[in-house]
Amino acid sequence: MNYLYMVSGKPDWTQIMVSYIANRVGRKRINDEFMSARFPAGTFARIDANLREREARSDFIRLAVDAEIARREGASGPPPAKKKPAAPSDQG
């Protein structure tokens, strides 16, 4: 729960009002999967050196991941779908 503490009243700072702020407020998430990753020393400097004007580092990394996934899927095709094991037959 998030609470916003607001001082109400005129110059009298002794009255404090607490109001609840719903978590639904704001825009809808567009990138809602989260992953933390560690990179070798110097990687961020190399990324920063290759950023386009006004491009964020996170956008660069997302594009790089998408490009690598597309490259790998194009080379071997998408991974095969897992088949469900066959149910044992009642014909004994």
MOPAC internal coordinates of N, CA, C and O (Angstrom, degrees):
PM7 1SCF
backbone

  N    0.0000 0     0.00 0     0.00 0    0    0    0
  C    1.4383 1     0.00 0     0.00 0    1    0    0
  C    1.5222 1   109.52 1     0.00 0    2    1    0
  O    1.2310 1   121.10 1   -44.09 1    3    2    1
  N    1.2759 1   115.50 1   135.91 1    3    2    1
  C    1.4562 1   120.75 1   176.40 1    5    3    2
  C    1.5139 1   108.94 1  -105.02 1    6    5    3
  O    1.2310 1   120.83 1   -45.94 1    7    6    5
  N    1.2913 1   116.01 1   134.06 1    7    6    5
  C    1.4552 1   120.73 1   178.00 1    9    7    6
  C    1.5123 1   109.24 1  -121.80 1   10    9    7
  O    1.2310 1   121.11 1   -39.25 1   11   10    9
  N    1.2768 1   115.48 1   140.75 1   11   10    9
  C    1.4554 1   122.06 1   176.20 1   13   11   10
  C    1.5142 1   107.27 1  -110.23 1   14   13   11
  O    1.2310 1   120.65 1   -58.53 1   15   14   13
  N    1.3142 1   116.36 1   121.47 1   15   14   13
  C    1.4560 1   121.24 1   179.58 1   17   15   14
  C    1.5172 1   108.09 1   -95.05 1   18   17   15
  O    1.2310 1   120.63 1   -61.58 1   19   18   17
  N    1.3199 1   116.40 1   118.42 1   19   18   17
  C    1.4559 1   120.77 1  -178.34 1   21   19   18
  C    1.5148 1   109.04 1  -122.63 1   22   21   19
  O    1.2310 1   121.26 1   -40.29 1   23   22   21
  N    1.2988 1   115.19 1   139.71 1   23   22   21
  C    1.4547 1   120.39 1   175.71 1   25   23   22
  C    1.5153 1   107.41 1   -87.82 1   26   25   23
  O    1.2310 1   120.87 1   -53.98 1   27   26   25
  N    1.3192 1   115.94 1   126.02 1   27   26   25
  C    1.4589 1   119.32 1  -179.93 1   29   27   26
  C    1.5171 1   109.22 1  -110.04 1   30   29   27
  O    1.2310 1   120.96 1   -18.84 1   31   30   29
  N    1.2926 1   115.77 1   161.16 1   31   30   29
  C    1.4567 1   120.07 1   179.79 1   33   31   30
  C    1.5072 1   111.77 1   101.15 1   34   33   31
  O    1.2310 1   121.37 1     3.71 1   35   34   33
  N    1.3013 1   114.98 1  -176.29 1   35   34   33
  C    1.4601 1   120.25 1  -179.13 1   37   35   34
  C    1.5210 1   108.64 1   -85.01 1   38   37   35
  O    1.2310 1   119.18 1    49.49 1   39   38   37
  N    1.3265 1   119.17 1  -130.51 1   39   38   37
  C    1.4529 1   119.10 1   179.03 1   41   39   38
  C    1.5216 1   113.48 1   -69.95 1   42   41   39
  O    1.2310 1   120.14 1   176.20 1   43   42   41
  N    1.3281 1   117.34 1    -3.80 1   43   42   41
  C    1.4578 1   120.67 1  -179.52 1   45   43   42
  C    1.5322 1   108.47 1   -77.23 1   46   45   43
  O    1.2310 1   119.78 1   -73.89 1   47   46   45
  N    1.3119 1   118.02 1   106.11 1   47   46   45
  C    1.4583 1   123.19 1  -175.45 1   49   47   46
  C    1.5265 1   111.67 1   -91.35 1   50   49   47
  O    1.2310 1   119.73 1  -167.77 1   51   50   49
  N    1.3146 1   118.12 1    12.23 1   51   50   49
  C    1.4610 1   120.22 1  -177.27 1   53   51   50
  C    1.5208 1   112.67 1   -87.37 1   54   53   51
  O    1.2310 1   119.76 1   161.77 1   55   54   53
  N    1.3229 1   118.06 1   -18.23 1   55   54   53
  C    1.4602 1   120.48 1   179.84 1   57   55   54
  C    1.5252 1   109.33 1   -92.82 1   58   57   55
  O    1.2310 1   120.61 1   -55.40 1   59   58   57
  N    1.3061 1   116.44 1   124.60 1   59   58   57
  C    1.4627 1   121.50 1   179.84 1   61   59   58
  C    1.5198 1   108.33 1  -122.43 1   62   61   59
  O    1.2310 1   120.89 1   -48.53 1   63   62   61
  N    1.3260 1   115.91 1   131.47 1   63   62   61
  C    1.4503 1   121.94 1   179.44 1   65   63   62
  C    1.5243 1   108.15 1  -113.39 1   66   65   63
  O    1.2310 1   120.23 1   -42.99 1   67   66   65
  N    1.3146 1   117.17 1   137.01 1   67   66   65
  C    1.4584 1   122.40 1   178.24 1   69   67   66
  C    1.5161 1   107.46 1  -110.85 1   70   69   67
  O    1.2310 1   120.48 1   -51.05 1   71   70   69
  N    1.3241 1   116.69 1   128.95 1   71   70   69
  C    1.4628 1   119.93 1   176.52 1   73   71   70
  C    1.5156 1   109.46 1  -128.40 1   74   73   71
  O    1.2310 1   120.57 1   -33.16 1   75   74   73
  N    1.3061 1   116.52 1   146.84 1   75   74   73
  C    1.4531 1   123.19 1  -178.80 1   77   75   74
  C    1.5195 1   109.92 1   -87.30 1   78   77   75
  O    1.2310 1   120.65 1   -44.61 1   79   78   77
  N    1.3176 1   116.36 1   135.39 1   79   78   77
  C    1.4641 1   122.27 1   175.24 1   81   79   78
  C    1.5259 1   107.06 1  -111.78 1   82   81   79
  O    1.2310 1   120.14 1   -58.98 1   83   82   81
  N    1.3074 1   117.33 1   121.02 1   83   82   81
  C    1.4595 1   121.43 1  -178.77 1   85   83   82
  C    1.5192 1   110.38 1   -69.80 1   86   85   83
  O    1.2310 1   120.65 1   -33.60 1   87   86   85
  N    1.3318 1   116.37 1   146.40 1   87   86   85
  C    1.4622 1   121.69 1   178.38 1   89   87   86
  C    1.5252 1   112.02 1   -72.61 1   90   89   87
  O    1.2310 1   119.74 1   170.26 1   91   90   89
  N    1.3243 1   118.10 1    -9.74 1   91   90   89
  C    1.4636 1   120.97 1  -178.86 1   93   91   90
  C    1.5195 1   112.66 1   -81.25 1   94   93   91
  O    1.2310 1   119.89 1   173.94 1   95   94   93
  N    1.2926 1   117.81 1    -6.06 1   95   94   93
  C    1.4587 1   121.42 1  -176.99 1   97   95   94
  C    1.5273 1   108.95 1   -74.27 1   98   97   95
  O    1.2310 1   120.77 1   -39.53 1   99   98   97
  N    1.3151 1   116.13 1   140.47 1   99   98   97
  C    1.4595 1   120.25 1   178.06 1  101   99   98
  C    1.5090 1   111.69 1   111.93 1  102  101   99
  O    1.2310 1   121.31 1     3.46 1  103  102  101
  N    1.3209 1   115.10 1  -176.54 1  103  102  101
  C    1.4597 1   118.90 1  -177.73 1  105  103  102
  C    1.5225 1   111.27 1   -84.08 1  106  105  103
  O    1.2310 1   121.32 1   -18.50 1  107  106  105
  N    1.3037 1   115.07 1   161.50 1  107  106  105
  C    1.4502 1   122.00 1  -179.79 1  109  107  106
  C    1.5280 1   109.28 1   -73.59 1  110  109  107
  O    1.2310 1   120.42 1   -39.80 1  111  110  109
  N    1.3241 1   116.80 1   140.20 1  111  110  109
  C    1.4592 1   120.66 1   178.96 1  113  111  110
  C    1.5222 1   110.22 1   -68.97 1  114  113  111
  O    1.2310 1   120.93 1   -41.11 1  115  114  113
  N    1.3254 1   115.83 1   138.89 1  115  114  113
  C    1.4606 1   118.94 1   177.24 1  117  115  114
  C    1.5260 1   110.77 1  -106.05 1  118  117  115
  O    1.2310 1   120.05 1   153.57 1  119  118  117
  N    1.3010 1   117.51 1   -26.43 1  119  118  117
  C    1.4643 1   122.22 1   177.61 1  121  119  118
  C    1.5180 1   107.05 1  -122.47 1  122  121  119
  O    1.2310 1   120.61 1   -94.10 1  123  122  121
  N    1.3269 1   116.44 1    85.90 1  123  122  121
  C    1.4524 1   118.40 1  -171.37 1  125  123  122
  C    1.5211 1   114.79 1   -98.81 1  126  125  123
  O    1.2310 1   119.21 1   179.20 1  127  126  125
  N    1.3147 1   119.12 1    -0.80 1  127  126  125
  C    1.4574 1   120.17 1   174.61 1  129  127  126
  C    1.5239 1   108.39 1   -91.50 1  130  129  127
  O    1.2310 1   121.15 1   -47.00 1  131  130  129
  N    1.3236 1   115.41 1   133.00 1  131  130  129
  C    1.4568 1   120.63 1  -175.39 1  133  131  130
  C    1.5191 1   109.53 1  -117.08 1  134  133  131
  O    1.2310 1   121.02 1   -40.74 1  135  134  133
  N    1.3411 1   115.65 1   139.26 1  135  134  133
  C    1.4544 1   121.24 1   174.93 1  137  135  134
  C    1.5122 1   108.47 1  -146.14 1  138  137  135
  O    1.2310 1   121.01 1   -45.80 1  139  138  137
  N    1.2965 1   115.68 1   134.20 1  139  138  137
  C    1.4538 1   120.60 1   176.27 1  141  139  138
  C    1.5238 1   107.26 1  -100.15 1  142  141  139
  O    1.2310 1   120.07 1   -41.48 1  143  142  141
  N    1.3173 1   117.47 1   138.52 1  143  142  141
  C    1.4626 1   120.98 1  -179.21 1  145  143  142
  C    1.5224 1   109.86 1  -141.03 1  146  145  143
  O    1.2310 1   120.98 1   -30.21 1  147  146  145
  N    1.3085 1   115.73 1   149.79 1  147  146  145
  C    1.4667 1   121.22 1   176.22 1  149  147  146
  C    1.5215 1   108.12 1  -109.09 1  150  149  147
  O    1.2310 1   121.09 1   -36.94 1  151  150  149
  N    1.3253 1   115.52 1   143.06 1  151  150  149
  C    1.4549 1   121.86 1  -178.65 1  153  151  150
  C    1.5225 1   109.41 1  -122.15 1  154  153  151
  O    1.2310 1   119.98 1   -26.98 1  155  154  153
  N    1.3320 1   117.65 1   153.02 1  155  154  153
  C    1.4616 1   119.86 1   176.08 1  157  155  154
  C    1.5256 1   110.87 1   -61.41 1  158  157  155
  O    1.2310 1   121.08 1   -24.66 1  159  158  157
  N    1.3177 1   115.53 1   155.34 1  159  158  157
  C    1.4662 1   121.10 1   179.05 1  161  159  158
  C    1.5270 1   109.67 1   -56.53 1  162  161  159
  O    1.2310 1   120.57 1   -43.47 1  163  162  161
  N    1.3086 1   116.51 1   136.53 1  163  162  161
  C    1.4568 1   122.04 1   178.62 1  165  163  162
  C    1.5176 1   114.74 1    93.09 1  166  165  163
  O    1.2310 1   120.05 1   170.30 1  167  166  165
  N    1.3345 1   117.51 1    -9.70 1  167  166  165
  C    1.4640 1   120.40 1  -178.37 1  169  167  166
  C    1.5202 1   111.54 1   -64.29 1  170  169  167
  O    1.2310 1   120.23 1   136.48 1  171  170  169
  N    1.3340 1   117.16 1   -43.52 1  171  170  169
  C    1.4630 1   119.57 1  -179.12 1  173  171  170
  C    1.5222 1   111.19 1   -64.27 1  174  173  171
  O    1.2310 1   120.06 1   143.51 1  175  174  173
  N    1.3118 1   117.49 1   -36.49 1  175  174  173
  C    1.4668 1   120.29 1   177.75 1  177  175  174
  C    1.5263 1   110.01 1   -64.42 1  178  177  175
  O    1.2310 1   120.34 1   139.90 1  179  178  177
  N    1.3267 1   116.95 1   -40.10 1  179  178  177
  C    1.4659 1   120.49 1   178.44 1  181  179  178
  C    1.5219 1   111.03 1   -66.55 1  182  181  179
  O    1.2310 1   120.64 1   139.48 1  183  182  181
  N    1.3334 1   116.39 1   -40.52 1  183  182  181
  C    1.4669 1   119.67 1   177.46 1  185  183  182
  C    1.5215 1   109.81 1   -63.21 1  186  185  183
  O    1.2310 1   120.72 1   131.08 1  187  186  185
  N    1.3349 1   116.22 1   -48.92 1  187  186  185
  C    1.4659 1   120.77 1  -178.63 1  189  187  186
  C    1.5245 1   111.96 1   -58.47 1  190  189  187
  O    1.2310 1   120.26 1   145.54 1  191  190  189
  N    1.3310 1   117.10 1   -34.46 1  191  190  189
  C    1.4617 1   120.89 1   179.69 1  193  191  190
  C    1.5269 1   111.74 1   -69.55 1  194  193  191
  O    1.2310 1   120.34 1   160.14 1  195  194  193
  N    1.3213 1   116.95 1   -19.86 1  195  194  193
  C    1.4643 1   120.85 1  -177.50 1  197  195  194
  C    1.5220 1   114.04 1  -109.27 1  198  197  195
  O    1.2310 1   119.92 1  -172.80 1  199  198  197
  N    1.3154 1   117.75 1     7.20 1  199  198  197
  C    1.4591 1   120.40 1   178.11 1  201  199  198
  C    1.5196 1   110.73 1   -72.54 1  202  201  199
  O    1.2310 1   121.20 1   -36.46 1  203  202  201
  N    1.3275 1   115.31 1   143.54 1  203  202  201
  C    1.4620 1   120.03 1   173.15 1  205  203  202
  C    1.5194 1   108.54 1   -79.60 1  206  205  203
  O    1.2310 1   120.89 1    -9.91 1  207  206  205
  N    1.3061 1   115.90 1   170.09 1  207  206  205
  C    1.4586 1   120.21 1  -179.18 1  209  207  206
  C    1.5269 1   110.09 1   -60.15 1  210  209  207
  O    1.2310 1   120.53 1   -51.39 1  211  210  209
  N    1.3082 1   116.59 1   128.61 1  211  210  209
  C    1.4604 1   125.83 1   178.04 1  213  211  210
  C    1.5288 1   113.03 1    63.87 1  214  213  211
  O    1.2310 1   119.63 1  -157.93 1  215  214  213
  N    1.3230 1   118.32 1    22.07 1  215  214  213
  C    1.4624 1   121.98 1   177.10 1  217  215  214
  C    1.5288 1   108.71 1   -93.84 1  218  217  215
  O    1.2310 1   120.54 1   -45.91 1  219  218  217
  N    1.3090 1   116.58 1   134.09 1  219  218  217
  C    1.4585 1   121.43 1   178.59 1  221  219  218
  C    1.5269 1   109.94 1   -84.03 1  222  221  219
  O    1.2310 1   121.24 1   -30.42 1  223  222  221
  N    1.3202 1   115.23 1   149.58 1  223  222  221
  C    1.4619 1   120.59 1   179.10 1  225  223  222
  C    1.5275 1   110.40 1   -59.33 1  226  225  223
  O    1.2310 1   120.00 1   140.06 1  227  226  225
  N    1.3183 1   117.61 1   -39.94 1  227  226  225
  C    1.4682 1   120.49 1  -179.61 1  229  227  226
  C    1.5323 1   111.43 1   -64.46 1  230  229  227
  O    1.2310 1   120.03 1   143.35 1  231  230  229
  N    1.3318 1   117.55 1   -36.65 1  231  230  229
  C    1.4687 1   120.55 1   176.37 1  233  231  230
  C    1.5248 1   110.68 1   -64.96 1  234  233  231
  O    1.2310 1   120.53 1   139.61 1  235  234  233
  N    1.3248 1   116.59 1   -40.39 1  235  234  233
  C    1.4641 1   121.60 1   177.62 1  237  235  234
  C    1.5294 1   109.98 1   -59.50 1  238  237  235
  O    1.2310 1   120.61 1   133.71 1  239  238  237
  N    1.3290 1   116.43 1   -46.29 1  239  238  237
  C    1.4615 1   120.37 1  -177.83 1  241  239  238
  C    1.5243 1   110.57 1   -66.33 1  242  241  239
  O    1.2310 1   119.65 1   138.82 1  243  242  241
  N    1.3390 1   118.27 1   -41.18 1  243  242  241
  C    1.4689 1   120.79 1   177.51 1  245  243  242
  C    1.5259 1   111.09 1   -60.00 1  246  245  243
  O    1.2310 1   120.56 1   135.23 1  247  246  245
  N    1.3432 1   116.54 1   -44.77 1  247  246  245
  C    1.4679 1   120.24 1   179.28 1  249  247  246
  C    1.5248 1   111.25 1   -63.79 1  250  249  247
  O    1.2310 1   120.49 1   139.67 1  251  250  249
  N    1.3311 1   116.66 1   -40.33 1  251  250  249
  C    1.4623 1   120.43 1   179.96 1  253  251  250
  C    1.5297 1   110.89 1   -64.05 1  254  253  251
  O    1.2310 1   120.23 1   138.26 1  255  254  253
  N    1.3106 1   117.16 1   -41.74 1  255  254  253
  C    1.4631 1   120.99 1   178.72 1  257  255  254
  C    1.5261 1   110.00 1   -65.53 1  258  257  255
  O    1.2310 1   120.12 1   134.25 1  259  258  257
  N    1.3264 1   117.39 1   -45.75 1  259  258  257
  C    1.4690 1   120.40 1   178.33 1  261  259  258
  C    1.5229 1   111.69 1   -59.94 1  262  261  259
  O    1.2310 1   120.31 1   138.29 1  263  262  261
  N    1.3319 1   117.02 1   -41.71 1  263  262  261
  C    1.4654 1   120.93 1   179.89 1  265  263  262
  C    1.5260 1   110.82 1   -65.15 1  266  265  263
  O    1.2310 1   119.97 1   139.54 1  267  266  265
  N    1.3177 1   117.66 1   -40.46 1  267  266  265
  C    1.4643 1   120.67 1  -179.96 1  269  267  266
  C    1.5230 1   111.32 1   -68.86 1  270  269  267
  O    1.2310 1   120.22 1   140.81 1  271  270  269
  N    1.3107 1   117.19 1   -39.19 1  271  270  269
  C    1.4697 1   119.84 1   176.59 1  273  271  270
  C    1.5233 1   110.26 1   -63.15 1  274  273  271
  O    1.2310 1   120.11 1   134.98 1  275  274  273
  N    1.3274 1   117.39 1   -45.02 1  275  274  273
  C    1.4677 1   121.13 1   178.79 1  277  275  274
  C    1.5244 1   110.76 1   -62.51 1  278  277  275
  O    1.2310 1   120.19 1   140.50 1  279  278  277
  N    1.3227 1   117.25 1   -39.50 1  279  278  277
  C    1.4695 1   121.01 1   179.50 1  281  279  278
  C    1.5210 1   110.42 1   -63.51 1  282  281  279
  O    1.2310 1   120.72 1   134.28 1  283  282  281
  N    1.3089 1   116.23 1   -45.72 1  283  282  281
  C    1.4640 1   119.48 1  -178.60 1  285  283  282
  C    1.5265 1   111.86 1   -69.13 1  286  285  283
  O    1.2310 1   120.22 1   142.04 1  287  286  285
  N    1.3165 1   117.19 1   -37.96 1  287  286  285
  C    1.4617 1   119.47 1   177.78 1  289  287  286
  C    1.5197 1   110.92 1   -68.49 1  290  289  287
  O    1.2310 1   120.05 1   145.54 1  291  290  289
  N    1.3257 1   117.52 1   -34.46 1  291  290  289
  C    1.4577 1   121.03 1   179.10 1  293  291  290
  C    1.5126 1   112.18 1   -70.92 1  294  293  291
  O    1.2310 1   120.28 1   146.88 1  295  294  293
  N    1.3332 1   117.07 1   -33.12 1  295  294  293
  C    1.4596 1   120.92 1  -178.43 1  297  295  294
  C    1.5190 1   111.38 1   -71.88 1  298  297  295
  O    1.2310 1   120.21 1   138.81 1  299  298  297
  N    1.3011 1   117.20 1   -41.19 1  299  298  297
  C    1.4582 1   119.48 1  -176.18 1  301  299  298
  C    1.5180 1   112.98 1  -121.27 1  302  301  299
  O    1.2310 1   120.67 1  -178.77 1  303  302  301
  N    1.3150 1   116.33 1     1.23 1  303  302  301
  C    1.4549 1   119.59 1  -175.74 1  305  303  302
  C    1.5195 1   109.59 1    80.31 1  306  305  303
  O    1.2310 1   120.36 1   -10.88 1  307  306  305
  N    1.2985 1   116.93 1   169.12 1  307  306  305
  C    1.4626 1   118.99 1   179.66 1  309  307  306
  C    1.5198 1   110.47 1   -64.83 1  310  309  307
  O    1.2310 1   119.87 1   -26.03 1  311  310  309
  N    1.3024 1   117.85 1   153.97 1  311  310  309
  C    1.4630 1   119.15 1   179.98 1  313  311  310
  C    1.5208 1   110.32 1   -61.25 1  314  313  311
  O    1.2310 1   120.39 1   -34.85 1  315  314  313
  N    1.3267 1   116.86 1   145.15 1  315  314  313
  C    1.4646 1   119.08 1  -178.06 1  317  315  314
  C    1.5206 1   110.47 1   -64.52 1  318  317  315
  O    1.2310 1   121.55 1   -33.39 1  319  318  317
  N    1.3231 1   114.64 1   146.61 1  319  318  317
  C    1.4641 1   119.97 1   178.23 1  321  319  318
  C    1.5182 1   108.85 1   -71.81 1  322  321  319
  O    1.2310 1   121.40 1   -39.56 1  323  322  321
  N    1.3103 1   114.93 1   140.44 1  323  322  321
  C    1.4628 1   118.94 1   178.87 1  325  323  322
  C    1.5215 1   108.78 1   -75.10 1  326  325  323
  O    1.2310 1   121.09 1   -48.24 1  327  326  325
  N    1.3181 1   115.52 1   131.76 1  327  326  325
  C    1.4592 1   120.42 1   179.04 1  329  327  326
  C    1.5220 1   108.89 1   -89.99 1  330  329  327
  O    1.2310 1   121.64 1   -36.45 1  331  330  329
  N    1.3200 1   114.47 1   143.55 1  331  330  329
  C    1.4563 1   119.35 1   175.79 1  333  331  330
  C    1.5233 1   108.24 1   -74.15 1  334  333  331
  O    1.2310 1   120.38 1   -39.43 1  335  334  333
  N    1.3250 1   116.87 1   140.57 1  335  334  333
  C    1.4697 1   117.63 1   177.46 1  337  335  334
  C    1.5273 1   110.18 1   -62.68 1  338  337  335
  O    1.2310 1   121.41 1   -36.75 1  339  338  337
  N    1.3001 1   114.91 1   143.25 1  339  338  337
  C    1.4632 1   120.04 1  -178.89 1  341  339  338
  C    1.5182 1   109.35 1   -66.96 1  342  341  339
  O    1.2310 1   121.27 1   -40.72 1  343  342  341
  N    1.3029 1   115.18 1   139.28 1  343  342  341
  C    1.4607 1   120.10 1   177.51 1  345  343  342
  C    1.5187 1   108.67 1   -72.90 1  346  345  343
  O    1.2310 1   120.52 1   -38.33 1  347  346  345
  N    1.3218 1   116.61 1   141.67 1  347  346  345
  C    1.4740 1   117.41 1   179.06 1  349  347  346
  C    1.5272 1   110.04 1   -62.77 1  350  349  347
  O    1.2310 1   121.32 1   -41.40 1  351  350  349
  N    1.3137 1   115.07 1   138.60 1  351  350  349
  C    1.4683 1   118.81 1  -177.55 1  353  351  350
  C    1.5253 1   109.88 1   -80.99 1  354  353  351
  O    1.2310 1   121.58 1   -27.82 1  355  354  353
  N    1.3062 1   114.59 1   152.18 1  355  354  353
  C    1.4617 1   120.36 1   179.32 1  357  355  354
  C    1.5272 1   111.53 1   -86.93 1  358  357  355
  O    1.2310 1   120.64 1   179.83 1  359  358  357
  N    1.3213 1   116.38 1    -0.17 1  359  358  357
  C    1.4636 1   120.10 1   179.77 1  361  359  358
  C    1.5179 1   107.35 1   -85.37 1  362  361  359
  O    1.2310 1   118.74 1   -77.75 1  363  362  361
  N    1.2328 1   120.00 1   102.25 1  363  362  361
  C    1.4378 1   122.43 1  -171.71 1  365  363  362
  C    1.4107 1   114.67 1  -104.76 1  366  365  363
  O    1.2310 1   120.10 1   180.00 1  367  366  365

